Amino acid sequence: MYASIITIGDELLIGQTIDTNSAWMAQELNKIGVWVKRRVAVGDSRKDIWQALDEESQSAQIILITGGLGPTADDITKPLLCDYFAGKMVVNEMVLEHVTAIFRRLNRPIIERNMKQAEVPDVCTVLMNKRGTAPGMLFRKGNCIYISMPGVPHEMKGIMTDEVLPLLKREYKMPFILHRTLLTAGVGESFIAEKISAWEEGLPSDIKLAYLPNYGMVRLRLTATGANKEQLDEQLDHLFAELHVLVKEWLIVAEDIPLEQALGNLLLSRKKTMATAESCSGGYIAHLITAIPGSSEYFKGTVVAYAYDVKEDVLGVQHSTLETKGAVSEETVTEMLNGLLQKTTADYGIATSGVMGPGGGTDDKPVGTVWVAVGSREKMIAKRLHFRFDRLKNIELTATNALLMLFQFIEGEQDK
Amino acid sequence: MYASIITIGDELLIGQTIDTNSAWMAQELNKIGVWVKRRVAVGDSRKDIWQALDEESQSAQIILITGGLGPTADDITKPLLCDYFAGKMVVNEMVLEHVTAIFRRLNRPIIERNMKQAEVPDVCTVLMNKRGTAPGMLFRKGNCIYISMPGVPHEMKGIMTDEVLPLLKREYKMPFILHRTLLTAGVGESFIAEKISAWEEGLPSDIKLAYLPNYGMVRLRLTATGANKEQLDEQLDHLFAELHVLVKEWLIVAEDIPLEQALGNLLLSRKKTMATAESCSGGYIAHLITAIPGSSEYFKGTVVAYAYDVKEDVLGVQHSTLETKGAVSEETVTEMLNGLLQKTTADYGIATSGVMGPGGGTDDKPVGTVWVAVGSREKMIAKRLHFRFDRLKNIELTATNALLMLFQFIEGEQDK
């Protein structure tokens, strides 16, 4: 069963908006056995949208469409779909009631333009949008079903969860699409490929292996598709165990979870807590950790010491250290980490200080220079790193490397 | 001049990776007058990639391709392009030297698989990749040029900047594509649309207006395309000034910059500084602010007080307040803000505390309940907010609303 996702909106084509919807939709569709074959983004142009509808129905049976359903003049999807499926616009009483109730609740005056949201083509089935005013719509033509949803992410997610996914499960007999993913660090993808090449060549033809390098780490993903879930699971588990052994020395975690969650799970299993003292990473490490549900179990908090005075006043870094060694130095990150572990009850800590760019670089500390310290009250290690990218990427790499350092530090403690 | 972007990789179709490349490419292409007409994502499938190459050349003259150039078996783009353009693989000495130098610098053994990176179809022009081992490649066929680049974002960006954009500027006479964007808060898009409907209907047909709602704010974007830059600029400036007046009461900033940058600029213009005390937002506000270059000029730092003891020990929140009022209360955020402004020399501060979910909700403080305080040593205001989304979205909304509150607080001070 193939799906295609059409996203509509000039903002996607001029780069004003990053499309996060498609990734989420693809994940959810995968879980119920639907493979997304293509994703297409087109602008707010009648001709281009029409063409995309024609084309995508050639390669997929399920066409998911997002965007262009708002109440303003640049939103042209609904009248276009009405024409495409040869319908005429009618008021849907259920939607009208829903829209009216929303405006009543918000205590905002409802205007003609909002009432228009309740008009839908008479050839569609309405998919209720509990989280907003623009309803989802389902059309059928030939062997295909077409589902149109708003582009606002949480509204799209609501309609997908409440309506679309249950409907697809009811309507089609799907195969199972199963993945197994593991995360490695400290080695390049070609080196891994070399190490596992004999094994990779021996993989059954219906099992796909993918290499996903990012932030100096490599994720390996096995994918299997088939009708018999038990058999697929067994086959994947077996191959995954083999892979596990082959890459053992670089393995971080044998699950498809981010590094910060792997670190969180490790802390939970050891009943330990952590905190961070961030200068150059500016709170990004704290954000990564606290974005994980349940992180309050093991995360105490953070001091973002961006200014010298915060480094001194809150973390107790010596003024003389900053004067003589500079903020970006082994001494400063070590004192930051010390101060953090004195100020908080956390068992482990991370401290960062660096020059993220574009300004602030010097000859001996060029843009991209970072010092990271990790450790406990008993033992600390510090490392100088150097990244060559833009500010945001340098921040992300600092965070990932710091998380990795602490992860390996804690893992290493067990081995002793 | 139309472009189409083809992104290749199963990770895009199963939702494992969010495509940020396309947005960046589109922005850069727009700046030199190239309009991206479509974006297509396809999997690691020879047939699907081939079909995409055929199709996209129907609607665009510039086809940009990313992904599938790595050294592992799932990377099939290069041999496919070689066949598509009827070439044969040859070693490129310049690339070979470059790849060898990279491995020498990293002090890693170079293997056969890495040397393969230096093989390219003899019918392509090599576009050097200074940031990695996989070279960019340019092909010509009919009226189209095809440019293939690695999917790793910073490598793609390097090739685009060093090679592709200069080449396109040399090769084509482009029109100008100009945008003007402003940001409003406090009102829905349909209300704005109503207010400006007469003006919008009177817009020249070659000027497009777009409504971009997000996080409870609405961005309005005017776009003009044409050959005479001066004339376009004049026309846009005139219309933008009219729009400015029409939405004056909700206007936050008349530039296409994020809210945190508007706040930064406001602080810079007043020569003031700020800091944050974050519980539920977990450092995300600090991250947004510090991701802006030059933020160290006005940003002092942050205490992420996730645990009770950090709220007490670092920010000086009274134990009795936490006991009697709870962490999510007006009293707690106000004490957090007070503590922050005592501990640091910042002029302004933000404090947040809330229940981000999925766990932790109670009857009187359900998931999504947030208290935000903003202000100075002289004056503070606090507000209770409620969001109904998932954890990450609740964190983002907390951050955006808190930034907006502080922005309006500081703006309001001037008015008095």
Interface residues (C-beta under 8 A of the other chain):
Chain A: D10 E11 L12 L13 I14 G15 Q16 T17 I18 D19 T20 S22 A23 W24 M25 A26 Q27 E28 N30 W35 V36 K37 R38 R39 V40 A41 V42 G43 D44 D48 Q51 A52 E55 S59 G70 P71 T72 A73 D74 D75 R108 I111 R113 N114 R131 V152 P153 H154 K157 I177 H179 T181 G188 E189 S190 F191 A193 E194 E200 K208 L209 A210 Y211 L212 P213 N214 R219 R221 T223 D256 T273 A275 T276 E278 G282 G283 Y284 I285 A286 H287 I289 T290 A291 P293 G294 S295 S296 F299 K300 G301 T302 V303 V304 A305 Y306 A307 D309 V310 D313 V314 K343 T344 T345 G357 P358 G359 G360 R388 F389 D390 R391 L392 K393 I395
Chain B: D10 E11 L12 L13 I14 G15 Q16 T17 I18 D19 T20 S22 A23 W24 M25 A26 Q27 E28 N30 W35 V36 K37 R38 R39 V40 A41 V42 G43 D44 D48 Q51 A52 E55 S59 G70 P71 T72 A73 D74 D75 R108 I111 R113 N114 R131 V152 P153 H154 K157 I177 H179 T181 G188 E189 S190 F191 A193 E194 E200 K208 L209 A210 Y211 L212 P213 N214 R219 R221 T223 D256 T273 A275 T276 E278 G282 G283 Y284 I285 A286 H287 I289 T290 A291 P293 G294 S295 S296 F299 K300 G301 T302 V303 V304 A305 Y306 A307 D309 V310 D313 V314 K343 T344 T345 G357 P358 G359 G360 R388 F389 D390 R391 L392 K393 I395
